[in-house]
Amino acid sequence: AMTSQRMGFMLVAVVCVLLGAVSAKHLFAALSSKPLVLESVQLLPEPKSLPSVMLRSVTGDAFARENFYGHWSLVFFGFTSCPDFCPMELQKLSRLLKLSQPSGNRMQVVFVSVDPERDSAEKLAQYVAFFHPQIIGLRGDNPAIANFARFLGAAYDRSAIIDNKVVTIPAGVAMPVNAGDQYLVNHSTRVFVIDSQGKYIGSIANAGTPELIWEDLQKLF
């Protein structure tokens, strides 16, 4: 016979699902005593609701927090002059988009440039389209980019030679006029996962293959 304690647990769990507090898959895992095992995605202890977002798409349209609602998003910070990691990661994210299409799951990939001085809207548009026509390229002023990156835990800065000295320009600060355009950009290499309710739930290290990442994401949807 089912104990009153277990019946009470199930009742609370069902109410949580109805209120949207947990997903049905998470409930099923809890009831069956099987923990959610993920290979590539590292979940936060608690999801974090997105703050105000003030960025712009390559067409100049505002891209706000509400643009993350209704579909899962993978967010990556980089720049179009990136010699190695950005192209490799965007190829992987492009593959993820292709894997997701037959399932009908609405997923968007967002590439945020941390180099607004050199990455014009036209340059960014051509860059992301090369990898996949559905990848969303975002720009913004330096403070807006830095605020969004800081919330997700994405670190970046710029290094330039000014007056024969190496100078570090931190995130959120405009590049000095006398820095020229041959500076270096250093940025984190994680992909950040935002769920369909606009909550930051975790991130992905660059070690996983697109197939492994897709398996993880399907467990979370």
SENU-84505 format. One record per atom (N, C-alpha, C): residue number from 1; residue in one letter; atom name; x, y, z. Coordinates in steps of 0.1 Angstrom, whole numbers, plus 5000, padded with zeros to 4 digits. Example, Ala and Ser with C-alpha at 12.3 -4.5 7.8 and 13.67 -1.06 7.14 Angstrom:
(1 A N (5132 4943 5078)) (1 A CA (5123 4955 5078)) (1 A C (5132 4967 5078)) (2 S N (5128 4978 5071)) (2 S CA (5137 4989 5071)) (2 S C (5129 5000 5079)) 
***
This chain:
(1 A N (5008 4988 5000)) (1 A CA (5000 5000 5000)) (1 A C (5009 5012 5000)) (2 M N (5004 5023 4993)) (2 M CA (5012 5035 4992)) (2 M C (5011 5043 5006)) (3 T N (5022 5047 5011)) (3 T CA (5022 5054 5024)) (3 T C (5017 5068 5022)) (4 S N (5011 5073 5033)) (4 S CA (5006 5087 5032)) (4 S C (5017 5097 5029)) (5 Q N (5030 5094 5034)) (5 Q CA (5041 5103 5031)) (5 Q C (5044 5103 5016)) (6 R N (5044 5091 5009)) (6 R CA (5046 5091 4995)) (6 R C (5035 5098 4987)) (7 M N (5023 5095 4992)) (7 M CA (5011 5102 4985)) (7 M C (5012 5117 4986)) (8 G N (5017 5122 4998)) (8 G CA (5018 5136 5000)) (8 G C (5029 5141 4991)) (9 F N (5040 5134 4989)) (9 F CA (5051 5138 4980)) (9 F C (5046 5139 4966)) (10 M N (5038 5129 4961)) (10 M CA (5034 5129 4948)) (10 M C (5024 5141 4945)) (11 L N (5016 5144 4955)) (11 L CA (5006 5155 4954)) (11 L C (5014 5168 4952)) (12 V N (5024 5170 4961)) (12 V CA (5031 5182 4960)) (12 V C (5039 5183 4947)) (13 A N (5044 5172 4942)) (13 A CA (5051 5172 4929)) (13 A C (5042 5175 4918)) (14 V N (5030 5170 4918)) (14 V CA (5020 5173 4907)) (14 V C (5016 5187 4907)) (15 V N (5014 5193 4919)) (15 V CA (5011 5207 4920)) (15 V C (5022 5216 4914)) (16 C N (5035 5212 4917)) (16 C CA (5046 5219 4912)) (16 C C (5047 5219 4897)) (17 V N (5043 5208 4891)) (17 V CA (5043 5207 4876)) (17 V C (5032 5216 4871)) (18 L N (5020 5216 4877)) (18 L CA (5009 5224 4872)) (18 L C (5013 5239 4874)) (19 L N (5020 5242 4884)) (19 L CA (5024 5256 4885)) (19 L C (5037 5260 4877)) (20 G N (5042 5250 4870)) (20 G CA (5054 5253 4862)) (20 G C (5067 5254 4870)) (21 A N (5067 5249 4882)) (21 A CA (5079 5250 4890)) (21 A C (5090 5240 4886)) (22 V N (5085 5228 4881)) (22 V CA (5095 5218 4876)) (22 V C (5089 5213 4863)) (23 S N (5098 5207 4855)) (23 S CA (5093 5201 4843)) (23 S C (5088 5187 4845)) (24 A N (5080 5182 4836)) (24 A CA (5075 5168 4838)) (24 A C (5087 5158 4838)) (25 K N (5097 5161 4830)) (25 K CA (5108 5151 4830)) (25 K C (5116 5151 4843)) (26 H N (5117 5163 4849)) (26 H CA (5124 5163 4862)) (26 H C (5115 5156 4872)) (27 L N (5102 5158 4871)) (27 L CA (5093 5151 4881)) (27 L C (5094 5136 4879)) (28 F N (5094 5131 4867)) (28 F CA (5095 5117 4864)) (28 F C (5109 5111 4870)) (29 A N (5119 5119 4868)) (29 A CA (5132 5115 4874)) (29 A C (5132 5114 4889)) (30 A N (5125 5124 4895)) (30 A CA (5124 5124 4910)) (30 A C (5116 5112 4915)) (31 L N (5104 5109 4908)) (31 L CA (5096 5098 4913)) (31 L C (5102 5085 4911)) (32 S N (5110 5083 4900)) (32 S CA (5116 5070 4897)) (32 S C (5129 5069 4904)) (33 S N (5133 5079 4912)) (33 S CA (5146 5079 4919)) (33 S C (5158 5078 4910)) (34 K N (5157 5082 4898)) (34 K CA (5168 5082 4888)) (34 K C (5173 5097 4886)) (35 P N (5185 5099 4891)) (35 P CA (5190 5113 4889)) (35 P C (5192 5117 4875)) (36 L N (5191 5130 4872)) (36 L CA (5193 5135 4858)) (36 L C (5208 5135 4856)) (37 V N (5212 5126 4846)) (37 V CA (5227 5125 4843)) (37 V C (5229 5132 4830)) (38 L N (5238 5142 4831)) (38 L CA (5242 5150 4819)) (38 L C (5257 5149 4817)) (39 E N (5260 5148 4804)) (39 E CA (5274 5146 4800)) (39 E C (5282 5159 4798)) (40 S N (5275 5169 4792)) (40 S CA (5282 5181 4788)) (40 S C (5276 5193 4794)) (41 V N (5263 5194 4798)) (41 V CA (5258 5206 4804)) (41 V C (5260 5205 4819)) (42 Q N (5265 5216 4824)) (42 Q CA (5267 5218 4839)) (42 Q C (5256 5227 4844)) (43 L N (5247 5222 4852)) (43 L CA (5235 5230 4857)) (43 L C (5239 5239 4868)) (44 L N (5233 5250 4869)) (44 L CA (5234 5259 4881)) (44 L C (5227 5252 4893)) (45 P N (5230 5255 4905)) (45 P CA (5222 5250 4916)) (45 P C (5208 5255 4916)) (46 E N (5206 5267 4911)) (46 E CA (5192 5272 4909)) (46 E C (5192 5281 4896)) (47 P N (5181 5280 4888)) (47 P CA (5180 5288 4876)) (47 P C (5180 5303 4880)) (48 K N (5185 5311 4871)) (48 K CA (5185 5326 4874)) (48 K C (5178 5333 4863)) (49 S N (5168 5341 4867)) (49 S CA (5160 5349 4857)) (49 S C (5169 5359 4850)) (50 L N (5168 5361 4837)) (50 L CA (5176 5371 4830)) (50 L C (5173 5385 4835)) (51 P N (5183 5393 4835)) (51 P CA (5180 5407 4838)) (51 P C (5176 5414 4825)) (52 S N (5175 5427 4826)) (52 S CA (5172 5435 4814)) (52 S C (5183 5433 4804)) (53 V N (5180 5431 4791)) (53 V CA (5190 5429 4780)) (53 V C (5187 5440 4770)) (54 M N (5198 5447 4767)) (54 M CA (5197 5458 4757)) (54 M C (5207 5457 4746)) (55 L N (5205 5447 4737)) (55 L CA (5214 5445 4726)) (55 L C (5206 5447 4713)) (56 R N (5213 5446 4702)) (56 R CA (5207 5448 4689)) (56 R C (5211 5437 4679)) (57 S N (5202 5433 4671)) (57 S CA (5205 5423 4660)) (57 S C (5212 5429 4649)) (58 V N (5217 5421 4639)) (58 V CA (5225 5427 4628)) (58 V C (5216 5436 4619)) (59 T N (5203 5435 4621)) (59 T CA (5194 5443 4613)) (59 T C (5191 5456 4620)) (60 G N (5196 5458 4632)) (60 G CA (5194 5470 4640)) (60 G C (5182 5469 4650)) (61 D N (5174 5458 4649)) (61 D CA (5163 5456 4658)) (61 D C (5167 5454 4672)) (62 A N (5160 5459 4682)) (62 A CA (5163 5457 4696)) (62 A C (5161 5442 4699)) (63 F N (5170 5437 4707)) (63 F CA (5170 5423 4712)) (63 F C (5170 5423 4727)) (64 A N (5158 5421 4733)) (64 A CA (5157 5422 4747)) (64 A C (5155 5409 4754)) (65 R N (5152 5409 4767)) (65 R CA (5150 5397 4775)) (65 R C (5139 5389 4769)) (66 E N (5128 5396 4764)) (66 E CA (5116 5389 4759)) (66 E C (5120 5380 4747)) (67 N N (5130 5383 4740)) (67 N CA (5134 5375 4728)) (67 N C (5139 5361 4732)) (68 F N (5142 5359 4745)) (68 F CA (5146 5346 4749)) (68 F C (5134 5337 4754)) (69 Y N (5122 5343 4754)) (69 Y CA (5111 5335 4759)) (69 Y C (5105 5326 4747)) (70 G N (5100 5315 4751)) (70 G CA (5094 5306 4741)) (70 G C (5102 5296 4734)) (71 H N (5115 5297 4736)) (71 H CA (5124 5287 4730)) (71 H C (5137 5286 4738)) (72 W N (5144 5275 4738)) (72 W CA (5157 5274 4745)) (72 W C (5167 5281 4736)) (73 S N (5177 5287 4743)) (73 S CA (5188 5294 4737)) (73 S C (5201 5290 4741)) (74 L N (5211 5289 4732)) (74 L CA (5225 5287 4735)) (74 L C (5232 5300 4731)) (75 V N (5239 5306 4741)) (75 V CA (5245 5319 4740)) (75 V C (5260 5318 4740)) (76 F N (5267 5323 4730)) (76 F CA (5282 5323 4730)) (76 F C (5287 5337 4727)) (77 F N (5298 5340 4734)) (77 F CA (5304 5353 4733)) (77 F C (5317 5352 4725)) (78 G N (5319 5360 4715)) (78 G CA (5332 5359 4707)) (78 G C (5333 5372 4698)) (79 F N (5341 5370 4688)) (79 F CA (5343 5382 4678)) (79 F C (5347 5376 4665)) (80 T N (5344 5384 4654)) (80 T CA (5345 5378 4641)) (80 T C (5360 5377 4636)) (81 S N (5369 5383 4643)) (81 S CA (5383 5382 4639)) (81 S C (5390 5370 4647)) (82 C N (5382 5363 4655)) (82 C CA (5387 5352 4663)) (82 C C (5394 5342 4654)) (83 P N (5406 5338 4656)) (83 P CA (5413 5329 4647)) (83 P C (5410 5315 4648)) (84 D N (5405 5310 4660)) (84 D CA (5404 5296 4661)) (84 D C (5392 5291 4669)) (85 F N (5390 5295 4681)) (85 F CA (5379 5289 4689)) (85 F C (5365 5293 4684)) (86 C N (5363 5305 4681)) (86 C CA (5350 5309 4676)) (86 C C (5345 5302 4664)) (87 P N (5353 5300 4653)) (87 P CA (5349 5292 4642)) (87 P C (5346 5278 4646)) (88 M N (5354 5272 4654)) (88 M CA (5351 5258 4658)) (88 M C (5338 5257 4666)) (89 E N (5336 5266 4675)) (89 E CA (5324 5265 4683)) (89 E C (5312 5268 4675)) (90 L N (5312 5277 4666)) (90 L CA (5301 5280 4657)) (90 L C (5298 5269 4648)) (91 Q N (5308 5262 4643)) (91 Q CA (5305 5250 4635)) (91 Q C (5297 5239 4644)) (92 K N (5301 5238 4656)) (92 K CA (5295 5229 4665)) (92 K C (5280 5233 4668)) (93 L N (5278 5246 4670)) (93 L CA (5265 5251 4673)) (93 L C (5256 5250 4660)) (94 S N (5262 5251 4649)) (94 S CA (5255 5250 4636)) (94 S C (5250 5235 4635)) (95 R N (5259 5226 4639)) (95 R CA (5255 5212 4638)) (95 R C (5243 5209 4648)) (96 L N (5244 5216 4660)) (96 L CA (5233 5214 4670)) (96 L C (5220 5219 4664)) (97 L N (5220 5230 4657)) (97 L CA (5208 5235 4651)) (97 L C (5202 5225 4641)) (98 K N (5211 5219 4633)) (98 K CA (5206 5208 4624)) (98 K C (5201 5196 4631)) (99 L N (5207 5192 4642)) (99 L CA (5202 5181 4649)) (99 L C (5188 5183 4656)) (100 S N (5186 5196 4659)) (100 S CA (5173 5199 4666)) (100 S C (5161 5201 4657)) (101 Q N (5164 5203 4644)) (101 Q CA (5153 5206 4635)) (101 Q C (5143 5195 4633)) (102 P N (5147 5182 4632)) (102 P CA (5137 5172 4630)) (102 P C (5128 5170 4642)) (103 S N (5133 5173 4654)) (103 S CA (5125 5171 4666)) (103 S C (5114 5181 4668)) (104 G N (5115 5192 4661)) (104 G CA (5105 5203 4663)) (104 G C (5107 5211 4675)) (105 N N (5118 5209 4683)) (105 N CA (5121 5217 4694)) (105 N C (5127 5231 4689)) (106 R N (5121 5242 4694)) (106 R CA (5125 5255 4690)) (106 R C (5137 5259 4698)) (107 M N (5148 5260 4691)) (107 M CA (5161 5263 4698)) (107 M C (5168 5274 4690)) (108 Q N (5173 5284 4697)) (108 Q CA (5180 5295 4690)) (108 Q C (5195 5296 4695)) (109 V N (5204 5298 4685)) (109 V CA (5218 5300 4689)) (109 V C (5221 5315 4687)) (110 V N (5226 5321 4698)) (110 V CA (5229 5335 4698)) (110 V C (5244 5338 4700)) (111 F N (5250 5345 4690)) (111 F CA (5264 5349 4691)) (111 F C (5265 5363 4694)) (112 V N (5271 5367 4706)) (112 V CA (5272 5381 4710)) (112 V C (5287 5385 4708)) (113 S N (5288 5395 4700)) (113 S CA (5302 5401 4697)) (113 S C (5306 5409 4709)) (114 V N (5319 5406 4713)) (114 V CA (5325 5414 4724)) (114 V C (5335 5424 4718)) (115 D N (5334 5426 4705)) (115 D CA (5343 5435 4698)) (115 D C (5335 5445 4690)) (116 P N (5326 5454 4696)) (116 P CA (5317 5462 4688)) (116 P C (5324 5472 4680)) (117 E N (5337 5476 4683)) (117 E CA (5344 5486 4675)) (117 E C (5347 5481 4661)) (118 R N (5351 5468 4661)) (118 R CA (5355 5463 4648)) (118 R C (5344 5455 4641)) (119 D N (5335 5449 4649)) (119 D CA (5324 5441 4643)) (119 D C (5312 5449 4640)) (120 S N (5311 5454 4628)) (120 S CA (5300 5462 4623)) (120 S C (5288 5452 4621)) (121 A N (5276 5458 4620)) (121 A CA (5264 5449 4618)) (121 A C (5266 5441 4605)) (122 E N (5271 5447 4595)) (122 E CA (5272 5440 4582)) (122 E C (5283 5429 4583)) (123 K N (5294 5432 4590)) (123 K CA (5304 5422 4591)) (123 K C (5299 5410 4600)) (124 L N (5292 5413 4611)) (124 L CA (5287 5403 4620)) (124 L C (5276 5394 4612)) (125 A N (5268 5401 4604)) (125 A CA (5258 5393 4597)) (125 A C (5264 5383 4588)) (126 Q N (5274 5387 4580)) (126 Q CA (5281 5378 4571)) (126 Q C (5288 5367 4578)) (127 Y N (5293 5370 4590)) (127 Y CA (5301 5360 4597)) (127 Y C (5292 5349 4602)) (128 V N (5281 5353 4609)) (128 V CA (5272 5342 4615)) (128 V C (5265 5334 4604)) (129 A N (5261 5341 4593)) (129 A CA (5254 5334 4582)) (129 A C (5263 5324 4575)) (130 F N (5276 5326 4576)) (130 F CA (5285 5316 4570)) (130 F C (5284 5302 4577)) (131 F N (5281 5302 4590)) (131 F CA (5280 5290 4597)) (131 F C (5266 5284 4597)) (132 H N (5255 5293 4598)) (132 H CA (5242 5288 4597)) (132 H C (5232 5300 4596)) (133 P N (5223 5300 4587)) (133 P CA (5214 5312 4584)) (133 P C (5206 5315 4596)) (134 Q N (5204 5306 4606)) (134 Q CA (5195 5309 4617)) (134 Q C (5203 5313 4630)) (135 I N (5216 5314 4629)) (135 I CA (5224 5319 4641)) (135 I C (5221 5334 4642)) (136 I N (5218 5338 4654)) (136 I CA (5215 5352 4656)) (136 I C (5227 5360 4661)) (137 G N (5232 5370 4654)) (137 G CA (5243 5378 4658)) (137 G C (5238 5390 4665)) (138 L N (5244 5393 4676)) (138 L CA (5240 5405 4684)) (138 L C (5252 5414 4687)) (139 R N (5249 5427 4687)) (139 R CA (5259 5437 4690)) (139 R C (5253 5446 4701)) (140 G N (5261 5456 4705)) (140 G CA (5256 5465 4715)) (140 G C (5267 5475 4719)) (141 D N (5264 5484 4728)) (141 D CA (5275 5493 4733)) (141 D C (5282 5485 4743)) (142 N N (5294 5489 4747)) (142 N CA (5303 5482 4756)) (142 N C (5296 5479 4769)) (143 P N (5290 5489 4776)) (143 P CA (5284 5485 4789)) (143 P C (5273 5475 4788)) (144 A N (5264 5475 4777)) (144 A CA (5253 5466 4776)) (144 A C (5259 5452 4774)) (145 I N (5269 5450 4766)) (145 I CA (5275 5437 4763)) (145 I C (5281 5432 4776)) (146 A N (5289 5441 4783)) (146 A CA (5295 5436 4796)) (146 A C (5285 5432 4807)) (147 N N (5274 5439 4807)) (147 N CA (5264 5436 4817)) (147 N C (5258 5422 4815)) (148 F N (5255 5419 4802)) (148 F CA (5249 5406 4799)) (148 F C (5260 5395 4801)) (149 A N (5272 5398 4797)) (149 A CA (5283 5388 4799)) (149 A C (5285 5385 4814)) (150 R N (5285 5396 4822)) (150 R CA (5288 5395 4836)) (150 R C (5277 5386 4843)) (151 F N (5265 5388 4839)) (151 F CA (5254 5380 4845)) (151 F C (5256 5365 4843)) (152 L N (5260 5362 4830)) (152 L CA (5262 5348 4827)) (152 L C (5275 5342 4832)) (153 G N (5284 5351 4836)) (153 G CA (5297 5346 4840)) (153 G C (5307 5345 4829)) (154 A N (5305 5352 4818)) (154 A CA (5314 5352 4806)) (154 A C (5324 5363 4808)) (155 A N (5337 5360 4809)) (155 A CA (5347 5370 4811)) (155 A C (5354 5373 4797)) (156 Y N (5357 5386 4796)) (156 Y CA (5365 5390 4784)) (156 Y C (5372 5403 4786)) (157 D N (5382 5406 4779)) (157 D CA (5389 5419 4779)) (157 D C (5396 5420 4766)) (158 R N (5403 5432 4764)) (158 R CA (5410 5434 4752)) (158 R C (5425 5439 4756)) (159 S N (5434 5435 4748)) (159 S CA (5448 5439 4750)) (159 S C (5453 5446 4738)) (160 A N (5459 5458 4740)) (160 A CA (5464 5467 4729)) (160 A C (5478 5472 4733)) (161 I N (5485 5476 4723)) (161 I CA (5498 5482 4725)) (161 I C (5496 5497 4723)) (162 I N (5497 5505 4734)) (162 I CA (5495 5519 4733)) (162 I C (5508 5526 4739)) (163 D N (5514 5535 4731)) (163 D CA (5526 5542 4735)) (163 D C (5537 5531 4739)) (164 N N (5538 5521 4731)) (164 N CA (5548 5510 4733)) (164 N C (5546 5502 4746)) (165 K N (5534 5503 4752)) (165 K CA (5531 5495 4764)) (165 K C (5518 5486 4761)) (166 V N (5518 5474 4767)) (166 V CA (5507 5466 4766)) (166 V C (5496 5470 4776)) (167 V N (5485 5474 4771)) (167 V CA (5474 5479 4780)) (167 V C (5462 5470 4779)) (168 T N (5456 5466 4791)) (168 T CA (5444 5458 4791)) (168 T C (5432 5467 4792)) (169 I N (5423 5466 4783)) (169 I CA (5410 5473 4784)) (169 I C (5399 5464 4789)) (170 P N (5394 5466 4800)) (170 P CA (5384 5457 4806)) (170 P C (5371 5457 4799)) (171 A N (5363 5447 4801)) (171 A CA (5349 5446 4796)) (171 A C (5341 5458 4800)) (172 G N (5333 5463 4791)) (172 G CA (5324 5475 4794)) (172 G C (5330 5488 4791)) (173 V N (5343 5488 4788)) (173 V CA (5350 5501 4785)) (173 V C (5353 5502 4770)) (174 A N (5350 5514 4764)) (174 A CA (5353 5516 4750)) (174 A C (5368 5515 4747)) (175 M N (5371 5510 4735)) (175 M CA (5385 5510 4732)) (175 M C (5390 5524 4730)) (176 P N (5402 5527 4735)) (176 P CA (5408 5540 4733)) (176 P C (5410 5543 4718)) (177 V N (5409 5556 4714)) (177 V CA (5410 5559 4700)) (177 V C (5424 5556 4695)) (178 N N (5434 5557 4703)) (178 N CA (5448 5555 4699)) (178 N C (5452 5541 4700)) (179 A N (5443 5531 4702)) (179 A CA (5446 5517 4703)) (179 A C (5448 5511 4690)) (180 G N (5443 5517 4679)) (180 G CA (5443 5512 4666)) (180 G C (5433 5500 4665)) (181 D N (5435 5492 4655)) (181 D CA (5426 5481 4652)) (181 D C (5433 5467 4652)) (182 Q N (5445 5467 4657)) (182 Q CA (5452 5454 4658)) (182 Q C (5454 5448 4672)) (183 Y N (5444 5450 4680)) (183 Y CA (5444 5446 4694)) (183 Y C (5439 5431 4695)) (184 L N (5442 5425 4706)) (184 L CA (5437 5411 4709)) (184 L C (5425 5411 4718)) (185 V N (5416 5401 4716)) (185 V CA (5405 5400 4724)) (185 V C (5406 5386 4731)) (186 N N (5404 5386 4744)) (186 N CA (5405 5374 4752)) (186 N C (5391 5372 4758)) (187 H N (5385 5360 4756)) (187 H CA (5372 5357 4760)) (187 H C (5370 5343 4765)) (188 S N (5360 5341 4773)) (188 S CA (5357 5328 4779)) (188 S C (5351 5319 4767)) (189 T N (5352 5306 4769)) (189 T CA (5349 5297 4758)) (189 T C (5337 5288 4761)) (190 R N (5329 5292 4771)) (190 R CA (5317 5284 4774)) (190 R C (5305 5289 4766)) (191 V N (5295 5279 4765)) (191 V CA (5282 5282 4759)) (191 V C (5272 5282 4770)) (192 F N (5264 5292 4770)) (192 F CA (5254 5294 4781)) (192 F C (5240 5290 4777)) (193 V N (5234 5283 4786)) (193 V CA (5220 5277 4782)) (193 V C (5210 5285 4790)) (194 I N (5200 5290 4782)) (194 I CA (5188 5297 4787)) (194 I C (5176 5289 4783)) (195 D N (5167 5287 4793)) (195 D CA (5155 5279 4790)) (195 D C (5144 5287 4784)) (196 S N (5133 5281 4780)) (196 S CA (5122 5288 4773)) (196 S C (5115 5298 4782)) (197 Q N (5117 5298 4795)) (197 Q CA (5112 5308 4804)) (197 Q C (5121 5320 4806)) (198 G N (5132 5320 4799)) (198 G CA (5141 5331 4800)) (198 G C (5150 5330 4813)) (199 K N (5153 5318 4817)) (199 K CA (5161 5316 4829)) (199 K C (5174 5309 4825)) (200 Y N (5185 5315 4830)) (200 Y CA (5198 5309 4828)) (200 Y C (5200 5297 4837)) (201 I N (5201 5285 4831)) (201 I CA (5201 5273 4839)) (201 I C (5215 5266 4840)) (202 G N (5224 5269 4831)) (202 G CA (5237 5263 4831)) (202 G C (5246 5266 4819)) (203 S N (5257 5259 4818)) (203 S CA (5266 5262 4807)) (203 S C (5273 5249 4802)) (204 I N (5279 5250 4790)) (204 I CA (5285 5239 4784)) (204 I C (5300 5242 4781)) (205 A N (5309 5233 4785)) (205 A CA (5323 5234 4782)) (205 A C (5325 5230 4768)) (206 N N (5336 5234 4762)) (206 N CA (5339 5231 4748)) (206 N C (5343 5217 4745)) (207 A N (5343 5208 4755)) (207 A CA (5348 5194 4753)) (207 A C (5337 5185 4746)) (208 G N (5325 5188 4748)) (208 G CA (5314 5179 4743)) (208 G C (5312 5180 4728)) (209 T N (5308 5169 4722)) (209 T CA (5305 5169 4708)) (209 T C (5291 5174 4706)) (210 P N (5287 5178 4694)) (210 P CA (5273 5182 4692)) (210 P C (5263 5172 4696)) (211 E N (5266 5159 4693)) (211 E CA (5257 5148 4695)) (211 E C (5255 5146 4710)) (212 L N (5266 5147 4718)) (212 L CA (5264 5145 4733)) (212 L C (5257 5157 4739)) (213 I N (5260 5169 4734)) (213 I CA (5253 5181 4739)) (213 I C (5238 5180 4736)) (214 W N (5234 5175 4724)) (214 W CA (5220 5174 4720)) (214 W C (5213 5164 4729)) (215 E N (5220 5153 4732)) (215 E CA (5214 5143 4741)) (215 E C (5211 5149 4755)) (216 D N (5220 5158 4760)) (216 D CA (5217 5164 4772)) (216 D C (5206 5174 4771)) (217 L N (5205 5182 4761)) (217 L CA (5195 5192 4759)) (217 L C (5181 5185 4758)) (218 Q N (5180 5174 4752)) (218 Q CA (5167 5167 4751)) (218 Q C (5162 5162 4764)) (219 K N (5172 5159 4773)) (219 K CA (5168 5155 4787)) (219 K C (5162 5167 4795)) (220 L N (5166 5179 4791)) (220 L CA (5162 5191 4798)) (220 L C (5149 5197 4793)) (221 F N (5147 5195 4780)) (221 F CA (5135 5202 4773)) (221 F C (5122 5198 4780)) 
***
